[in-house]
């Protein structure tokens, strides 16, 4: 994930390899201003 590579990111809260919160943490650590839309829905 490179800084400034996207206009917006849409991530799921629960993804197979990492969580949406981990993505937000990575963006914050890089001071990346990319807006994020997070889908918190869960399926059974």
C-alpha positions in Angstrom: 0.0 0.0 0.0 1.7 3.2 -1.1 0.8 6.6 0.3 -1.5 8.6 -1.9 -2.1 5.8 -4.4 -5.9 5.9 -4.1 -8.7 8.5 -4.0 -10.6 6.5 -1.4 -10.3 3.0 0.2 -13.3 0.7 1.0 -12.4 -2.0 3.4 -14.3 -4.7 5.3 -13.9 -4.8 9.1 -13.1 -8.5 8.9 -10.9 -9.5 6.0 -9.0 -12.8 5.6 -5.5 -11.5 6.1 -6.0 -8.4 8.2 -8.7 -6.3 9.7 -10.0 -2.9 8.6 -8.7 -1.5 11.8 -5.2 -2.7 10.9 -5.5 -0.9 7.6 -6.5 2.3 9.4 -3.5 1.9 11.7 -1.1 1.5 8.8 -2.5 4.6 7.1 -2.2 6.5 10.3 1.4 5.4 10.9 2.2 6.6 7.3 0.3 9.9 7.8 -1.7 9.0 4.7 -4.7 11.2 4.3 -6.6 8.8 2.0 -10.3 8.6 3.1 -11.6 5.2 4.2 -15.0 3.7 4.0 -15.3 0.7 6.4 -18.1 -1.9 6.1 -18.7 -3.3 9.6 -21.3 -5.9 8.5 -21.0 -9.5 9.5 -22.5 -12.6 7.8 -23.5 -15.8 9.5 
